[in-house]
Amino acid sequence: MFYFIINCIWPICVYFAYIHCGNILKNSFHYTATQVIHQNFILSIVQIGKDIFACLLSYRVYPLKILKVHLLLFLVFILICPFLLETATSSWIVFLVQYGIILSPRICPAIPIFYKNFPVL
């Protein structure tokens, strides 16, 4: 059940970070489609870097502790996210909101631990 819940969070966050914030950039800051795609490309590169860092960090730190820290950071950020989007005066703030949404908990470093605890029968 928890594996399903963690996997369900990710598509919602991807929609919000890439599509909804892209519409905010287009409507509020008058970005063209090319500029929105460029900012989303930079965000995806940052996301890959974060995932690689989390996987490398799992060699030293227990992966479930990494997920717990991700969850705490994400919950704190979600509480201030609506305020940040309402008062966004530049696209840089929207980029930081997108990055905060990308910090959502993923199963990336803890996949073997989840799979190990699945019942076989």
N, C-alpha and C positions, 0 to 999 in steps of 0.2 A: 504494500500500500504506500509506504514512504517513497519507494523507488518511483512509483507512478506519480506521486505528488511533486517530487523534485523534477521529474521530466516534464510535467505540465506547466511549471513556472517558466521554463525557458522560452517556449513559443510566444507567450504573452509579452515577455520582456523584449524579444526580438521585434515583435510588431510595434511596441511602444517606442523603442529606441530608433528603429530605422524608418518606419512608415509614419507614425504619428508625429515624431519630432521633425521628420522631413517636411511634412505639411506645415508645421509651425515655421520652419525656415522659409518655406516658399511663400506663405501668406503674410507673416509678420515682418520678415527681413528681406522680402522680395528677391530671394535666391532663384536662379534659373535651375532647370533640371540638372544641368551639368555640374553646377556648384553643389547641389544636394548630393549627387552621386559621388563627387570628390570627397565631401565631408564624411559620407558613409563609408567610403573606401578607407579613409584614414582611421575611422573608428573601428573598422574590421581588422586593420593591421594592429591597432592597440589591443583589441580583444584577443587576437592570436598571441601577442606577446604576454598578456596576462595569463592565458591558459598555459603557455609554455612555462612561465614562472611558477604557476601553481603546481604543475607536474614535477618540475625540478625541486621545488620546495618539499614535495611529499617524500623525497628521499631522507630528509632530516626531521620532518614534522609529521606526526600521525595524520593521515588524510581527513579523518572525520573532524579533527580539530581545525583544519583548514576550512572545511565546510561550515563549521560553527562560526568562525570569524567572518566568513563571507556572508553568512546569514545575518549576523549582528550588524555588520556594516550596511547591508542592504536594507534591513528594517529601519535603521536610523535614517538612511538616505530617503527612503520612501515617504517618511513623515515630513521631510522638508521639500520634497520634489514639487508639489503643487505650488508652494510659495515661490520657488525658484523660477518655475515656468511662467508664473503670472508677472513677475518683476524682471524678466529677462530683458536686458537692454542691448545685448550684443549676441552674436552667434556663438561666441566663446562660452557663454553661460549655457546655451543650449547644448553645446558639445560636452560640457562637464556633466549636464543632466543625462545625456546619452551614455557617457562613460559610467556614471553611477548606476544606471539601469543595467548595463552590461555586467556589473559586479554581482548580479544575481547568482544565487547558489547553483552550481552545476555539479554534475556527478563526476566530472573529469578526473580528479585525482583519486576518487574513492570507488571507482567501478569494480575493481576486484573484491573489495570488501562487501559491496552489495551483492555481487554474484555469489560469493562464498556463502552467504546466509540465506540463499533461496532454498526452499525445501525441494528435494529431488523428486519425491513421490507426489 
